Amino acid sequence: MYIVGIGPGELGYLSQKAFCVLRSCEVIIGYRAYVKLLGDLVQGKEVIASSMGKELVRAETAIEQALSGRKVALISSGDSGIYGMAGVVLEIVEKRSINLDLEIIPGIPAFCAAASSLGAPIMNDFALISLSDILTPWEIIERRLTCACQGDFVIVLSHPKRKKRTWQ
């Protein structure tokens, strides 16, 4: 099983390794919008696409497919280890003591692509902080922001907007 970071949304950012892995897999699993970004790369493959908020289901489906002997790619935008599917899968595998041949294929994180297009390289130390309060209480997010400001870090904010978070 592969967990593949597909980059920030343009096939030109897809790594050669990710491209080769996606070509070799028989099953591609991912968030519907990310699968669509892959275009012809998914042609002739079984595609299991679902909506946002179904991360656990996607991870469990990918694990089940891999355990049944199929060559599976579970995709994430950007890098799968940064707010992506790698952590979700690894937690499930560890919690259930699943023996699974697993490889994580990194992708270009969206914040790196954004910084490059803005001509604002991220130099020295920095903090990447998600403003998503779905899995992290807002009080913890506020504390992280305060500490990053006190540390004089360049701060990259992720998930700055959410329909249900209108009180900010």
C-alpha positions in Angstrom: 0.0 0.0 0.0 1.2 3.5 -0.8 0.1 6.8 0.7 0.9 9.3 -2.0 1.2 13.1 -1.7 0.1 14.5 -5.1 1.3 18.1 -4.5 -0.6 21.3 -4.4 -3.1 20.7 -7.2 -1.3 20.8 -10.5 0.1 17.7 -12.1 3.3 19.6 -12.9 4.1 19.4 -9.2 3.6 15.6 -9.0 6.9 13.9 -8.2 8.3 11.3 -10.6 8.1 8.7 -7.8 4.4 9.5 -7.2 3.7 9.3 -10.9 5.3 5.9 -11.2 3.5 4.6 -8.1 0.1 5.9 -9.3 0.7 4.2 -12.7 1.5 0.9 -11.1 -1.4 0.7 -8.6 -4.7 -1.0 -9.5 -6.8 0.9 -6.9 -6.7 4.7 -6.3 -8.5 6.0 -3.2 -9.0 9.6 -2.3 -11.1 12.7 -1.8 -13.2 13.2 -4.9 -11.6 16.5 -5.9 -8.1 15.2 -5.5 -8.8 12.1 -7.6 -10.2 14.4 -10.3 -6.9 16.3 -10.4 -5.1 13.1 -11.5 -7.0 13.1 -14.8 -5.8 10.3 -17.1 -3.5 8.8 -14.4 -6.6 7.0 -13.0 -7.8 5.7 -16.3 -8.3 1.9 -16.3 -8.0 1.7 -12.5 -10.6 1.1 -9.8 -11.2 4.5 -8.2 -12.8 4.8 -4.8 -13.6 8.5 -4.3 -15.5 10.0 -1.4 -16.3 13.4 0.1 -14.4 15.5 2.6 -14.8 14.4 6.2 -14.6 10.7 5.2 -10.9 10.4 6.0 -11.2 7.4 8.4 -13.4 5.5 5.9 -10.9 6.1 3.1 -8.0 5.0 5.3 -9.9 1.8 6.4 -10.9 1.0 2.8 -7.3 1.4 1.6 -6.1 -0.9 4.4 -8.7 -3.5 3.6 -8.0 -3.4 -0.1 -4.2 -3.7 0.6 -4.7 -6.6 3.0 -6.7 -8.4 0.3 -3.6 -8.4 -1.9 -4.4 -5.4 -4.1 -1.8 -2.7 -5.0 -3.4 0.5 -3.5 -2.6 4.2 -3.6 -4.3 6.4 -1.0 -3.8 10.0 -2.1 -3.6 13.3 -0.3 -3.1 16.8 -1.6 0.3 18.4 -0.9 2.4 16.1 1.3 0.5 13.2 2.9 2.4 13.6 6.1 1.3 17.3 6.6 -2.4 17.4 7.5 -2.8 14.4 5.2 -3.7 10.7 5.2 -0.3 9.3 6.4 -1.0 10.0 10.1 -4.5 8.6 9.9 -3.4 5.3 8.3 -0.4 4.9 10.7 -2.6 5.4 13.7 -5.1 2.7 12.5 -2.2 0.3 11.7 -0.6 0.8 15.1 -3.8 0.7 17.1 -5.0 -2.6 15.4 -1.5 -4.1 15.2 -1.9 -4.6 11.5 1.1 -6.0 9.6 1.0 -4.1 6.3 3.7 -3.4 3.7 3.3 0.4 3.5 5.3 3.2 1.8 4.7 6.9 2.1 5.5 8.9 -1.0 6.0 12.6 -0.1 4.5 15.4 -2.2 5.2 19.1 -2.4 3.3 20.9 0.4 0.9 23.5 -0.7 2.5 26.1 1.6 5.9 25.7 -0.2 4.2 26.1 -3.6 2.3 29.2 -2.3 5.5 30.7 -0.9 7.3 30.2 -4.2 4.6 31.7 -6.3 4.4 34.7 -3.9 8.2 35.2 -4.1 8.3 34.8 -0.4 10.7 32.0 0.4 10.3 30.6 3.9 13.8 31.0 5.4 15.3 30.0 8.8 12.8 28.8 11.3 9.0 28.8 10.8 5.8 27.5 12.2 3.0 25.9 10.2 -0.2 26.2 12.2 -3.6 24.9 11.1 -6.6 27.1 12.1 -8.9 24.1 11.7 -10.7 23.4 15.0 -12.3 20.2 13.8 -9.7 18.0 15.6 -8.0 20.6 17.7 -9.8 22.8 20.3 -9.5 26.5 19.5 -7.8 27.2 22.8 -4.9 25.1 21.8 -4.7 26.8 18.4 -4.6 30.2 20.1 -1.8 29.0 22.4 0.2 27.8 19.5 -0.2 31.1 17.7 0.8 33.1 20.8 3.9 30.9 21.2 4.9 31.2 17.6 4.6 35.0 17.8 6.7 35.1 20.9 9.3 33.0 19.2 9.5 35.4 16.3 8.8 32.7 13.8 7.6 33.2 10.2 4.1 31.8 10.6 2.3 29.9 7.8 -1.4 29.6 8.5 -3.3 26.6 7.1 -7.1 26.2 6.8 -7.8 29.9 7.5 -11.5 29.6 6.6 -14.3 27.3 7.5 -18.0 27.7 6.9 -18.9 26.6 10.4 -16.2 28.8 12.0 -17.8 32.2 11.6 -17.0 33.7 15.0 -13.4 34.7 14.2 
